[in-house]
Amino acid sequence: MANINRGAVVVTGASTGIGAACAQYLSEHGFKVFAAVRKQSDAEAVVARRTPNLQPLILDVTQADKISAAVQTVQAILGGSGLAGLINNAGISYDQPLECVPIASVRHQMEVNVIGTLAVTQAFLPMVRQARGRIVTIGSINGRLANPISGPYCMSKFAIEAFSDCLRRELDQWGIQVSLIQPGAIKTAIWDKNDAYDWRSEASSEHLSLYGAMYEKFRKLLVKSTNSAIPCDRVSEAILHALTAPSPRTRYLVGPDARMLARLAYLLPDRMLDSILKKSMDAA
């Protein structure tokens, strides 16, 4: 399908995981893809793939000058053409109890996942409007159902829900479609990073006495979720649909766990949902 010209898209956070898989997948399905990465070494890795229609783009979503430079690079390459799509994927995760997490870490979480997403969207939106393209943002099922210990990450993903809803309603007047992808457990590098990091190694004795047992249950549940995680290409398929369907969905739940949890969050009262989440951690 690579011979089909579907226009150009920018994918942020394309060095690993969902972003890397999405960039590759879209390039194989007719898009010219700017794979946005933070480091030169990651850009070289993109080039090493030798994939037609896949081009690295240096971009740090937390740095205004890097965003501006990336926009200028894309404009120079595309000439007068606009963007068929912007895929907001860059993100990080802090998994720590809210009482204990450093405020600086929360600020960084929000800066990358929320402020960075908005900043990149503002910067590329004129090019998206020019081509009447589409905007797709990677959220999470944790933007609809918040887990204990994952507070900073869940906060950012709840914010992304509002971002996508507001943006969709604001851009409707120009016919610009906006979609949100809500994956459950996906096989990505973020799971490996979470597995490698253990909050207990830096927690105070007081914090460990308060939350050590709960954190241990969370870690076990994380491992259990990792074992049943689905491939990144399932997310890529949803992104492709959001970019090409005549009437794309406003939300895409990806994975059986995401669909199940979304249904529970919709149907059950808060206290019952609290109880179910507690039992799932106890059983991990």
QUIRA-V963125 format. One record per residue. N is the residue number from 1. RES is the residue in one letter. SS is DSSP state (hx for helix, st for strand, lp for the rest). PHI is phi in whole degrees, -180 to 180 (999 if undefined). NEAR is the number of other C-alpha atoms within 10 Angstrom. Layout:
N&RES&SS&PHI&NEAR, N&RES&SS&PHI&NEAR
This chain:
1&M&lp&999&10, 2&A&lp&-63&15, 3&N&lp&-77&12, 4&I&lp&-79&10, 5&N&lp&-97&13, 6&R&lp&-102&18, 7&G&lp&96&17, 8&A&st&-109&25, 9&V&st&-135&27, 10&V&st&-112&28, 11&V&st&-119&27, 12&T&lp&-86&30, 13&G&lp&61&24, 14&A&lp&-97&28, 15&S&lp&-78&24, 16&T&lp&-145&16, 17&G&hx&57&19, 18&I&hx&-58&27, 19&G&hx&-63&27, 20&A&hx&-65&22, 21&A&hx&-65&20, 22&C&hx&-64&28, 23&A&hx&-59&31, 24&Q&hx&-63&23, 25&Y&hx&-62&21, 26&L&hx&-68&25, 27&S&hx&-66&26, 28&E&lp&-83&19, 29&H&lp&-120&16, 30&G&lp&97&18, 31&F&lp&-100&27, 32&K&st&-84&23, 33&V&st&-113&26, 34&F&st&-93&23, 35&A&st&-88&29, 36&A&st&-81&28, 37&V&st&-135&26, 38&R&lp&-85&19, 39&K&lp&-113&13, 40&Q&hx&-62&13, 41&S&hx&-62&11, 42&D&hx&-70&19, 43&A&hx&-63&19, 44&E&hx&-65&13, 45&A&hx&-67&12, 46&V&hx&-64&23, 47&V&hx&-61&15, 48&A&hx&-65&9, 49&R&lp&-68&11, 50&R&lp&53&10, 51&T&lp&-98&12, 52&P&lp&-58&16, 53&N&lp&71&20, 54&L&st&-118&23, 55&Q&st&-131&20, 56&P&st&-71&23, 57&L&st&-141&26, 58&I&st&-72&20, 59&L&lp&-159&24, 60&D&lp&-112&21, 61&V&lp&-67&28, 62&T&lp&-98&18, 63&Q&lp&-122&14, 64&A&hx&-60&15, 65&D&hx&-67&12, 66&K&hx&-70&15, 67&I&hx&-65&22, 68&S&hx&-61&15, 69&A&hx&-63&14, 70&A&hx&-64&22, 71&V&hx&-61&18, 72&Q&hx&-62&14, 73&T&hx&-63&14, 74&V&hx&-65&20, 75&Q&hx&-61&16, 76&A&hx&-65&11, 77&I&hx&-74&9, 78&L&hx&-85&13, 79&G&lp&68&9, 80&G&lp&-89&10, 81&S&lp&-81&16, 82&G&lp&-95&22, 83&L&lp&-104&26, 84&A&lp&-74&23, 85&G&st&-169&31, 86&L&st&-124&26, 87&I&st&-110&27, 88&N&st&-84&25, 89&N&lp&-122&24, 90&A&lp&-55&25, 91&G&lp&-170&23, 92&I&lp&-134&17, 93&S&lp&-141&22, 94&Y&lp&-111&19, 95&D&lp&-113&21, 96&Q&lp&-149&24, 97&P&lp&-60&20, 98&L&lp&-63&14, 99&E&lp&-68&12, 100&C&lp&-110&16, 101&V&lp&-67&17, 102&P&lp&-62&11, 103&I&hx&-60&12, 104&A&hx&-61&9, 105&S&hx&-68&14, 106&V&hx&-65&19, 107&R&hx&-60&12, 108&H&hx&-65&17, 109&Q&hx&-57&22, 110&M&hx&-72&23, 111&E&hx&-62&20, 112&V&hx&-77&21, 113&N&hx&-76&26, 114&V&hx&-112&22, 115&I&hx&-63&19, 116&G&hx&-62&22, 117&T&hx&-62&24, 118&L&hx&-66&18, 119&A&hx&-62&19, 120&V&hx&-66&24, 121&T&hx&-63&20, 122&Q&hx&-58&11, 123&A&hx&-68&16, 124&F&hx&-94&23, 125&L&hx&-59&21, 126&P&hx&-58&14, 127&M&hx&-73&20, 128&V&hx&-67&22, 129&R&hx&-63&18, 130&Q&hx&-57&14, 131&A&lp&-99&17, 132&R&lp&50&17, 133&G&lp&-82&25, 134&R&st&-132&25, 135&I&st&-122&28, 136&V&st&-124&24, 137&T&st&-120&25, 138&I&st&-88&25, 139&G&lp&-98&29, 140&S&lp&-170&25, 141&I&hx&-62&26, 142&N&hx&-74&22, 143&G&hx&-88&21, 144&R&lp&-120&18, 145&L&lp&-140&18, 146&A&lp&-94&19, 147&N&lp&-97&17, 148&P&lp&-62&18, 149&I&lp&81&22, 150&S&lp&-96&18, 151&G&hx&-52&21, 152&P&hx&-59&25, 153&Y&hx&-64&25, 154&C&hx&-62&25, 155&M&hx&-57&18, 156&S&hx&-67&25, 157&K&hx&-76&26, 158&F&hx&-64&19, 159&A&hx&-63&17, 160&I&hx&-65&24, 161&E&hx&-58&20, 162&A&hx&-66&12, 163&F&hx&-56&16, 164&S&hx&-67&23, 165&D&hx&-64&15, 166&C&hx&-64&12, 167&L&hx&-62&17, 168&R&hx&-60&20, 169&R&hx&-74&12, 170&E&hx&-75&12, 171&L&hx&-91&16, 172&D&hx&-59&11, 173&Q&hx&-63&8, 174&W&hx&-104&11, 175&G&lp&72&12, 176&I&lp&-89&20, 177&Q&st&-81&23, 178&V&st&-128&27, 179&S&st&-129&26, 180&L&st&-121&27, 181&I&st&-97&25, 182&Q&st&-121&25, 183&P&st&-78&25, 184&G&lp&-93&24, 185&A&lp&-76&23, 186&I&st&-122&23, 187&K&lp&-72&19, 188&T&lp&-138&19, 189&A&hx&-66&13, 190&I&hx&-64&16, 191&W&hx&-68&19, 192&D&hx&-64&12, 193&K&hx&-65&12, 194&N&hx&-65&16, 195&D&hx&-67&13, 196&A&hx&-74&9, 197&Y&lp&-90&12, 198&D&lp&-132&15, 199&W&hx&-55&19, 200&R&hx&-63&15, 201&S&hx&-69&8, 202&E&lp&-122&9, 203&A&lp&-75&16, 204&S&lp&-73&12, 205&S&hx&-62&11, 206&E&hx&-65&10, 207&H&hx&-67&14, 208&L&hx&-64&17, 209&S&hx&-66&10, 210&L&hx&-83&14, 211&Y&hx&-126&18, 212&G&hx&-58&17, 213&A&hx&-66&10, 214&M&hx&-64&16, 215&Y&hx&-66&22, 216&E&hx&-61&17, 217&K&hx&-65&17, 218&F&hx&-61&22, 219&R&hx&-62&18, 220&K&hx&-65&15, 221&L&hx&-66&17, 222&L&hx&-63&17, 223&V&hx&-62&16, 224&K&hx&-61&13, 225&S&hx&-67&18, 226&T&hx&-60&17, 227&N&hx&-66&12, 228&S&lp&-108&12, 229&A&lp&-66&18, 230&I&st&-102&20, 231&P&lp&-66&16, 232&C&lp&-60&21, 233&D&hx&-63&17, 234&R&hx&-65&16, 235&V&hx&-70&25, 236&S&hx&-59&22, 237&E&hx&-63&15, 238&A&hx&-66&23, 239&I&hx&-64&24, 240&L&hx&-60&17, 241&H&hx&-63&16, 242&A&hx&-63&25, 243&L&hx&-85&25, 244&T&hx&-122&14, 245&A&lp&-67&9, 246&P&lp&-57&9, 247&S&lp&-130&10, 248&P&lp&-68&18, 249&R&lp&-73&15, 250&T&lp&-78&15, 251&R&st&-139&19, 252&Y&st&-125&23, 253&L&st&-85&21, 254&V&st&-116&23, 255&G&lp&106&19, 256&P&hx&-62&14, 257&D&hx&-67&18, 258&A&hx&-64&21, 259&R&hx&-66&17, 260&M&hx&-66&13, 261&L&hx&-67&18, 262&A&hx&-64&19, 263&R&hx&-67&11, 264&L&hx&-62&16, 265&A&hx&-63&17, 266&Y&hx&-77&12, 267&L&hx&-90&10, 268&L&lp&-96&12, 269&P&lp&-68&10, 270&D&hx&-56&12, 271&R&hx&-64&9, 272&M&hx&-69&12, 273&L&hx&-65&17, 274&D&hx&-56&14, 275&S&hx&-64&10, 276&I&hx&-64&14, 277&L&hx&-63&16, 278&K&hx&-64&15, 279&K&hx&-66&11, 280&S&hx&-67&12, 281&M&hx&-71&19, 282&D&hx&-65&14, 283&A&hx&-87&10, 284&A&lp&-67&15
